Amino acid sequence: MLADGGEAIAELTLPRDQAEVSGPATSTPTALRLLAGIDPSALVRPRSARATAWEIT
């Protein structure tokens, strides 16, 4: 979800709804703890890379 540019907490349910495609997914509480622990400054580089990739395509 995050690697694909997910931006909404509601998108956490998609992997669970498609378990036959990608296998078991984490629970929502576990994912929320992970998201809460991310330092916002750590998101600058991935966002910049994604923006650059969108400019190329």
C-alpha positions in Angstrom: 0.0 0.0 0.0 2.6 2.6 1.0 5.1 1.5 -1.7 2.3 2.0 -4.2 1.6 5.6 -3.1 -1.3 4.9 -0.8 -2.5 8.0 1.1 -5.6 7.0 3.1 -5.9 4.7 6.1 -8.9 3.1 4.4 -6.5 1.7 1.8 -5.2 -0.7 4.5 -8.2 -3.0 3.9 -7.4 -3.6 0.2 -4.6 -6.2 0.8 -6.8 -8.1 3.2 -9.6 -8.1 0.8 -7.3 -9.6 -1.9 -5.4 -12.1 0.2 -5.6 -14.7 -2.6 -3.4 -12.3 -4.7 -0.7 -11.2 -2.3 -1.1 -13.6 0.7 -1.9 -12.7 4.3 -1.9 -9.0 5.3 -1.2 -7.3 8.6 -4.0 -6.3 10.9 -5.2 -2.7 10.9 -3.9 -2.0 14.5 -0.4 -3.3 13.6 -0.3 -1.2 10.4 -1.5 1.9 12.4 1.3 1.4 15.0 3.8 1.2 12.1 2.4 4.4 10.5 2.4 6.3 13.8 6.1 5.5 14.2 7.3 6.9 10.9 9.2 10.1 11.2 7.7 12.6 8.7 11.1 13.7 7.6 11.8 10.2 6.4 9.0 10.5 3.9 10.6 13.4 1.9 12.8 11.2 -0.2 10.2 8.6 -1.2 7.7 11.4 -2.0 10.3 13.1 -4.1 11.2 9.9 -6.0 7.5 9.2 -6.7 7.0 12.7 -8.0 10.1 12.4 -10.3 8.8 9.0 -11.6 5.4 10.5 -12.4 7.1 13.3 -14.3 9.0 10.8 -16.4 5.9 8.7 -17.4 
